[in-house]
Amino acid sequence: MPTYTGISSEAFRHPLDWEAEQTLRSFPGFDLLARKFVEFLAERPQYIYSMGNYVQVGPRQYSTIYQLFREAVRDLDVSPEPGLFVSQNAQVNSYALGQDNPFIVINTGLLDLMTEGEIKTVLAHELGHIKCGHTILIQMAIWVMSAAEAIGQMTFGLSNVVISISLLYAFYEWRRKAELSSDRAALLVTDDLPLVMNTMMKMAGGSSKYGHEVNLQEFIRQSQSYQDLDRDNLNQVYKFLLYNGGQGTFLSHPFPVDRLHYLQAWYDSPEYAQIRQGNYRQQTAEGSVNVDSQEPQSSQTEAEELRHQLEELQQEIERLKTQKQNNSSNRQGG
């Protein structure tokens, strides 16, 4: 398998990923949202939760998975080595979180369905998110959507900033485009296009019992037929709506058949061939997304700050409850 020593994420990052991030960051209020996200939802609780609830992978714990992981870390030149956890969850899924101390969680449902090569593909994909600095924005997107659904208008010190549908669209448009960069990372590590495509097909609708009846070439033809739908402008409108809340939620990932289309195009490109030959952009000081420029605090200072933040958050929640009760009383009185 190829190893890309010193490779920069900019060598394989999809241009649509970069463009969507710049659009997102240009939205009024984004910087304020970023500061408040880091202030109230630091990454440490997520890591503590994973450490407390999942199985941490290592040389003596899921050793086969750990070996696949170490190979992908080496090949993509990710440093330092992120953490890796296995979650008892039947859903075929995995994700990467954290900026200063990134880690990956992979579900048992995925381990039970995939071959070792496909598991390595998934791990390389998640490492691509970490390599590209996606993880902090992914957490922000989840937070913003949750806040918007819970109270409609941002609080937590953001009472003057409304989460508009346009900002939600920008977040999720970026999230979907970020997946295209990570798919490229998976292809670089495996150097096996059918393997990556087969992994995507299994994520879309794989079955342990009937897997022998699923055909990759048919799935590729399905992808081509899906692209042909764009000849009808109305179909393009429906696609947009399906991605952006048309069924009640924003989609965080492109449709698998779309991902096949993008990955095939890159596999056939001179850019991919150049990287395979060792001609790629070298990393310098990487990290495409950094929403917190402050210096790390000591553990004691962090704890004191967290307590202070929780107190402020509780006060804000109580204020909202009181305001809601008053509004309800006023309506009844009228």
Disulfide bonds with the S-S distance in Angstrom:
none
